[in-house]
Amino acid sequence: MHVQFWGAAQTVTGSMHMVHVNDKQLLLDCGLYQGRRKEAFERNRVFPIEAKDVDAMILSHAHIDHSGNIPTLCKNGFRNTIYATHATRDLAVHLLMDAAHIQEMDTKYTNKKRKKQGKNLFEPLYVQQDAVQAINRIREIDYHERFSPLPGVDCRFHEAGHMLGSAVSEIDLNENGKKVKLVFSGDIGRPEMPILRDPETVEGADYIIMEATYGNRLHEKTGDAKAMLKEIVNETFKKRGKLIIPAFSVGRTQQIVYWLDQLAEAGELEPIKVFVDSPLAVNATHVFRSHVECYDEEMIYHMMNEDDNDPLGFRNLHYIRKVEMSKALNNYDGPAVIISASGMCEAGRILHHLKNSIGNPKNTILFSGFQAFHTLGRRILDGHKNIRIFGEELIVHADIHKLESSSGHADQEELVDWAKATAAKSNIKGVALVHCEKDAAEALKEKLDAQNIGPVIIPERGQTWELT
Ligand SMILES: [Zn+2]
């Protein structure tokens, strides 16, 4: 019995780990690697595993860095079952179709340039039909329901509190009478996050594959995020400026809308127009509305409250799907909040809004999530004054802020608390830290070592981990 780490090993994207048991292969996640363009192109296309030999798959949650390469897996011949929660499946429908559309559009754009230069043309990584194949393979499982993806393997999903449908996987492996309980954290959320329940822990774990995105960081407390949001929105109204919020369409957007809804209902928000400009966010919001089984008590309370009853909608909020309406926002006169994607400003409508707004000191750019290395979002956040959007040189004059405490990932203290709570009910034989830059993993390893939780490894890509 062993695990081999194929992605999110000393990096934050491309989650992909293979469990080998009873001569079978169980894949944990199959995410898209995001990074430098050329490297991502190679990494996502050239699979380190034989897709036809994968016997089953578990999907921890729908985020693209965990699910986004499943269509390639299917395209390469995977024909078995993918296990995921109901909400993960429903969100994956929109995220994978959107990802396929982006792949198709990107390739079309690149090929147009390559054709002019007389270069050979590229195939898209995958197309929408491959995404449909991937979605057809997903079998939905309730939280805490037992299921057996392979002979000798029994699993249960627990709440991970990171995004709608996100799960911590409890995986019981039995090989010739030898039993091992492996826990795969997926991405771990934070206690008291809006909409979602708190992360759960597992009893009797032997080994943990654990995320460590913020293994070296502490967030502000979540209560501060709403107060900060209120202050920045109302300040924007006074300045008659625009507040641009780059946000992931699934999860972060709904969280911000939920806070704005509460502020608006409480009469604490100036009468400013708020636009959610992302077709994916509109679709994802529908999915959020239909998965009551994932809500925490507060969300249910707001939903049942007759004065509000739509915690993801208020009078000045407008969801935008059509391109023409998105373009019309460029000429919108007056203060406004524009929430758009992509969250790291790498593609999508957010680029147009940034191009329009970033040069004006009346405006504010508010980051709300993790900004990976080599992304435009990271460059702006790091204070670079000269940036380039659609080939145009721009100078940053807008205010730049960060709503760090809205992160969907646990910080160092919360990761240690989660590991401690699991270890207290277990006899841990090993922890593998994944989904993080190396310095974050080393900082978390130090903390876990101090708690005698381990031994802790920080696997490299391709490394094998024996489960004994
Ligand atoms: Zn995630």
Boltz pocket constraint, residues with backbone or C-beta under 6 A from the ligand:
constraints:
  - pocket:
      binder: B
      contacts: [[A, 61], [A, 63], [A, 66], [A, 162], [A, 163], [A, 187]]
      max_distance: 6.0
